[in-house]
């Protein structure tokens, strides 16, 4: 029955003994059925840590099981207490038995309140003051008023609580696969220090499986960013991998850097038996696919489908925030996965309504008008086509959006691509945030490698696994907010550059990004401080080709923070005060005045934009960029703020939203500023002084 007896648990030994007893009183088929049922239950049992024991029950219906999660933390499982004690607490100590010599253990919320009623509840208790489980002898439910022990569990002698453990290392591998000894942090998390891989594989992935040696019978492990693409080049990087779905470190015998094209193991590590590691705090979200075919695109997104007659039914499921979208479609190229020219659906849920909207991608930019035509990422019905997708069902549960829709294989819209059934097709997909108009902003998650799906394969496709979610937020701090506060500066140079992921433009402003941002005097979206009555000049290099939907960005200054003035309706435009950068024709149409030749910072050719958030500061990120400029003099935008200007205005792009940031307008750089401005200036100067002091100290 394929049991790994060398690592069989006590639970399974008990199961096997029960089966042997049943053999004497039942026919073989009944025995087999019961045996398989027992095995299934054992495999589904969740690892909760190292078992300490059952709570000894004395009063008030106290019961439950106690586990050690790590050196400092207990897990109480199926805990019960009727809540009728007068002065009852979780209580622990180092005496031989529970008594007044001890200390209160804070409850699951970190509080030391009198215990309320518990009914079949699972939760953790952390010992206070960094005490360790090995330093105490018991955990009790104890009443201080009556000095009664309602229930307790004793810590066995020589008990070893779970701790992260070291494993083997990738060494002597091909294609430069190397690492230091891995660290098994918990039952689902593995850290690989100083990992290297020089590339060269064709379909190389992190792989895990059972058996004496790595093989193609294993399963892919998402990389450190959750992608299932072939892995990138690594150069002595420390990465953390999360085992997918229900998989734990106890289910596998090895981890490998494995190439599926050549069935070659580039380097591997054997997982030792009887690991005593903490249980994972990652929550597993079971989410069975409703359609027969399922492909996992990312640890947080999957596609399921079924072809029936002339129609294809598609289900997108993704672990997204309420203001995020999922997109999927047919590639713009028949030779590779390409966003440009792709025919995609954008699916999201807005409150109580679901959407699966047909989009056409003619440029990697938001939808804008070029010579009277809409170009960019535009809805089909905006560019003269039809919205060909028919929404079927949509739900949002436990943070997972599930949206099902249909389309004919051959659409009546000439702008739509055909779903072919006789061969595999290149596809594209992405996840990102919606802007304020419920349009897709620049995607945060997307594949860099080709993605191929055969929509009519002879055997059903299914490599999907359960979604997982960490209980602890892994959001990184935004990059530092830079301010240009220098009374001697009268000129600013404005060029374009990448928006820097979630730590860049999005983290600094809180707005969604279209992928580009203004760099003023070499800094991404700094806050500017200008004085009323003085004249300032902006040297603008935002692109002067109005035929380019992606790189035409005249600079404008308004009293509205988001920009994209040209994309707004007449009603919205009438609500905005334009302070500089726009003049109006005789017919009242806006016309930009500050469009200069393009100067732009770009990622290096082999640089992965998805790693932007790994840079701790903008300065380190900026050093990796390559600047290119078209010939020609910049456009000059001169401004002289006066008393009619608000205290805060914004520089932005005339054509696209969310590219710039604040300008503070002050009466004086010394005394005649508003109270809120004085506070901001004081905080800024204080930050400079603190930063300088820390530099001197270091």
Buried (B, 14 or more C-beta within 10 A) or exposed (E): EEEEEEBBEEEBEEBBEEBEEBEEEBEEEEBEEBBEEBBEEBEEEEBBBBBBBBBBBEBBBBBBBBBBBBBBBBBBBBBBBEBEBEEBBBBBBEEEEBBEEBBBBBBBEEEEEBBEEBEEBBEBBBBBEEBEBEEBBBBBBBBBEEEBBBBBBBBEEEEEBBBBBEBBBBEEBBBBBBBBBBBBBBBBBBBBBBBBBBEEBEEBBBBBBBEEEBBEEBBBBBBBBBBBBBBBBBEEBBBEBBBBBBBBBBBBBBBBBBBBEEEBBBBBBBBBEEBEBBBBBBEBBEBEBBBEBBBBBBBBBBBBBBBEEEEBBBBBBBBBEEBBBBBBBBBBBEEEBBBEBBBBBBBBBEEEEBBBBBBBBBBBBBBBBBEEEBBBBBBBBEBEBBBBBEBBEBEBEEBBBBBBBBBBBEBEBEBBBEBBEEEEBBBBBBBBBBBEEEBBBBBBBBBEEBBEBBBBEEEEBBEBBBBBBEEEEEEBEBBBBBBBBEEEEEEBBBBBBBBBBBBBBBBBBEBBBBBBBBBBBBBBBBBBBBBBEEEBBBBBBBBBBBEBBBBBBBBBBBBBBBBBBBBBEEEEBEEBEBBBBBEEEEEEEBEBBBBBBBBBBBBEEEBEBBBBBBBEEBEEBBEBBEBEEBEEEBBEBEBEBEEEBEBBBBBBBBBBBBBBBBBBBBBEBEEEBEEEBBEBBEEBEEEEEEEEEEEEEE
